[in-house]
Amino acid sequence: MLSNSLRFRAVHFAYLFGPPRLVSRDEASLVYGKVCEALGNDDFTFTYGKSEEQEKPPEARGFGLRLLRPEGRGGLEIKVENPSLAVPIRLFIGYTWPPSLASAKEGFDLAAGAVFNSLQGNWTKFIAEARIRAECAVSGPDALGFLTGEMLGKAAGWIDSLGKPLSFCSVKFEVEPLPTTEALATPKRDLMIEVLREDRTKLYLELVSQWPQVAMSGAVDLNKLRPIDRHPSDYIEETRSYLARRLEEFEPRGGQSR
C-alpha cells in the first residue's frame, strides 16, 4: 500500500560546482537557447541579474539566471546562480507536480547537459543533491494512527503521555555521509514523514539525499574523493529506490513504487 501508492509532488536536483566565476548575460542567453533546444520547448520565461560590479569587490559579485515553464499547478524551473564568487556555483532543477518521475528524470538529464555544454570551463562538481516530495496512502483511513502506531509503535506509551487528542505528527531522521570513492554509496539522508494536512488518510514524505565529494565526518584523504560524475537521473532514482525500500518494510508484502 505504501510504496506502490507513491505520488510525486515535486522532484528537485542540484549540483554545486566550480571554480566560481561570473556568468555574463550573453552566456546566460546561450544557456537559455541550449536548454530550449534540448527539451524541445521555447516557452520558458528567462530572467537574468547580476550585482553592480562598480559597487562591490570581486568576491561579492554574484549572478543568477532562471528559466521557468509553468505546467498546470506546477512546472519546471532551472536556475544557475551564485550570490558570491567566493562560493561554488549552484545548478538547480526543480519539477513540481511532474506528469511522471520518468519524464522528470529525462528532462533533468537533458537540462543539466545543456547547461554544462553552454558554459565554458573545466568544471568540478563538489556536491550532488536529490530531493523527493511525495505522498502515499496507508492501510486504513487514519494516517495519524498509522504513523503513531505502526511506524512509532515502540514509542506508543510515550506518545500517549503527550496528551489527547493528538492532532498531528511529524518525524525526521538524519543520516550522515561516510567517506567513500563510490559515486552513489553512503549519502547524507534527511527523511521527514508526517500526516498530509490536506488529506489525513495519507502521509507526506520528503527525502533529501546528498552526495558530497568529501564527507567531513571522518579524516579527509584527498586521494580518496567521491566522484560526482553521474547524471541527475541516477541520483534521483537512487533516492526513489531508497524511499520505496524503507516504506516496503511496513507492508505485509513488498511492492514497487510508480
C-alpha positions in Angstrom: 0.0 0.0 0.0 2.7 2.5 0.9 5.3 2.1 -1.8 3.0 1.3 -4.7 0.8 4.4 -3.9 3.6 6.9 -4.0 2.6 10.1 -5.8 5.4 12.5 -6.5 4.6 16.1 -5.7 8.0 17.6 -6.5 11.4 16.5 -7.6 14.5 18.7 -7.1 18.1 18.2 -8.1 21.2 20.4 -7.6 24.9 20.4 -8.3 27.4 22.6 -6.6 30.4 23.2 -8.9 33.3 25.4 -9.6 35.6 27.1 -9.9 33.3 30.1 -9.3 33.2 32.9 -11.9 30.8 35.4 -13.2 28.4 34.2 -15.9 27.6 37.0 -18.3 24.2 37.9 -19.8 25.4 36.6 -23.2 26.4 33.2 -21.6 23.0 33.1 -19.8 21.3 33.7 -23.1 23.3 30.8 -24.6 22.2 28.6 -21.7 18.6 29.5 -22.4 18.9 28.6 -26.1 20.6 25.3 -25.4 18.1 24.3 -22.7 15.1 25.1 -25.0 16.7 23.1 -27.8 17.5 20.1 -25.6 14.0 20.0 -24.1 12.2 20.8 -27.3 10.4 23.8 -25.8 10.9 27.5 -26.3 8.2 28.7 -23.9 10.4 29.2 -20.9 10.4 32.6 -19.3 14.0 33.9 -18.9 15.4 36.2 -16.2 19.0 37.2 -15.5 20.5 39.5 -12.9 24.0 40.3 -11.5 25.5 42.6 -9.0 26.8 46.0 -10.0 30.5 45.4 -10.4 31.4 49.1 -9.7 29.9 49.0 -6.2 31.1 45.6 -4.9 34.5 43.9 -4.5 35.2 40.9 -6.9 34.4 38.3 -4.3 30.9 39.8 -3.8 29.9 39.9 -7.5 27.1 37.4 -7.9 24.7 36.4 -10.7 21.6 34.4 -11.2 19.7 33.2 -14.3 16.3 31.5 -14.1 14.2 29.6 -16.7 10.6 28.8 -15.8 7.9 26.9 -17.6 4.5 26.6 -15.8 2.5 23.4 -16.3 -0.9 23.2 -14.6 -0.5 23.7 -10.9 3.3 23.1 -11.1 6.0 23.4 -13.7 9.7 23.1 -14.5 12.3 25.5 -13.1 16.0 25.7 -13.9 18.4 28.1 -12.1 22.2 28.7 -12.3 23.2 31.1 -9.6 25.9 32.3 -7.3 25.3 35.0 -4.7 29.1 35.5 -4.3 32.1 34.5 -6.3 33.7 33.2 -3.1 31.5 30.1 -3.1 30.6 27.4 -5.7 28.1 27.9 -8.4 24.7 26.1 -8.0 22.7 24.5 -10.7 19.1 23.8 -9.5 16.5 21.9 -11.5 13.0 21.5 -10.0 9.8 20.0 -11.3 6.6 20.5 -9.3 3.8 18.0 -9.9 5.7 16.3 -12.8 3.5 14.1 -15.1 5.7 11.2 -14.1 9.0 10.6 -12.4 10.4 9.1 -15.6 9.7 12.3 -17.6 11.3 14.4 -14.8 14.5 12.3 -14.8 14.8 12.5 -18.6 14.2 16.3 -18.6 16.7 16.8 -15.8 19.5 14.9 -17.7 18.8 16.9 -20.8 18.7 20.3 -19.0 21.9 19.6 -17.0 23.7 18.5 -20.1 22.6 21.7 -22.0 23.8 23.9 -19.1 27.3 22.4 -18.9 27.6 22.4 -22.7 26.8 26.1 -22.7 29.3 27.3 -20.1 33.0 27.5 -21.0 35.3 26.0 -18.5 36.7 22.8 -16.9 34.1 22.3 -14.1 34.5 20.3 -11.0 31.3 19.1 -9.2 31.6 19.2 -5.4 28.1 18.1 -4.3 25.0 16.4 -5.9 21.7 16.6 -4.1 18.3 15.0 -4.9 15.1 15.8 -3.2 11.8 14.0 -3.5 8.5 15.3 -2.1 5.7 12.7 -2.2 2.5 11.4 -0.6 1.3 7.9 -0.1 -1.8 6.1 1.1 -1.7 3.9 4.3 -3.6 0.8 5.2 -6.7 2.2 6.7 -8.3 5.6 6.8 -6.1 7.1 9.6 -2.6 8.3 8.7 -2.1 9.7 12.2 -2.9 6.3 13.7 -0.6 4.5 11.3 2.3 6.9 12.0 2.0 6.8 15.8 1.0 3.1 15.9 2.8 1.2 13.1 5.8 3.4 12.5 6.4 4.6 16.0 4.8 1.6 17.8 7.7 1.2 20.3 7.2 4.7 21.5 3.4 4.4 21.8 3.4 4.8 25.5 5.5 7.9 25.3 3.2 9.3 22.6 0.1 8.7 24.8 1.8 10.6 27.6 1.8 13.7 25.5 -1.9 14.1 25.9 -5.0 13.6 23.9 -6.4 14.1 21.4 -3.2 14.2 19.4 -3.9 16.1 16.2 -0.7 16.0 14.2 2.6 14.1 14.0 5.9 14.7 12.2 9.1 12.7 12.5 12.5 13.5 11.0 15.6 11.3 10.6 19.1 12.3 9.5 22.0 10.0 8.5 25.5 11.4 8.0 27.5 10.5 4.9 30.6 8.3 5.1 33.9 8.7 3.3 33.8 6.7 0.0 35.2 6.5 -3.5 31.9 5.1 -4.8 29.7 7.6 -6.6 26.3 6.6 -5.1 27.3 4.9 -1.8 26.5 6.2 1.7 25.0 9.7 1.0 23.7 12.0 3.7 20.0 11.4 4.2 17.3 13.7 5.6 13.9 12.0 5.8 10.7 13.6 7.1 7.4 11.8 7.4 4.2 13.5 8.6 0.5 13.4 8.2 -0.6 15.1 5.0 -2.5 18.1 6.3 -5.0 18.3 3.3 -5.8 14.6 3.4 -5.4 12.9 6.7 -5.7 9.5 5.2 -2.2 9.9 3.7 1.4 10.5 4.7 3.6 13.3 3.4 7.2 12.3 2.8 10.3 14.4 2.0 13.6 12.8 1.4 16.8 14.6 0.6 19.9 12.6 -0.4 23.2 14.5 -0.7 26.5 13.2 -2.1 29.4 15.4 -1.0 32.8 14.9 -2.7 34.3 14.9 0.8 32.5 13.6 3.9 33.5 15.8 6.8 32.6 13.2 9.4 35.9 11.4 9.0 39.5 12.2 8.1 39.9 13.7 4.7 42.0 11.8 2.2 42.4 13.8 -1.0 43.4 10.6 -2.8 40.0 9.0 -2.0 37.4 11.5 -3.1 33.9 10.6 -4.1 33.4 11.2 -7.9 30.4 13.4 -8.6 30.0 12.2 -12.2 26.6 10.7 -12.5 23.6 12.1 -14.4 20.8 13.7 -12.3 18.5 10.8 -13.1 20.9 8.3 -11.3 20.9 10.3 -8.1 17.1 10.8 -8.3 16.5 7.1 -9.0 18.7 6.1 -6.0 16.7 8.4 -3.8 13.4 7.0 -5.0 14.6 3.4 -4.6 15.8 4.1 -1.0 12.4 5.7 -0.1 10.5 2.8 -1.6 12.6 0.2 0.2 12.0 1.9 3.5 8.3 2.1 3.0 8.1 -1.6 2.0 9.3 -2.6 5.4 5.9 -1.6 6.8 4.0 -3.7 4.3 2.9 -7.3 4.6 4.5 -8.0 1.2 6.9 -5.9 -0.9 5.7 -3.7 -3.7 7.1 -1.4 -6.3 6.6 2.3 -6.5 5.3 4.0 -9.5 
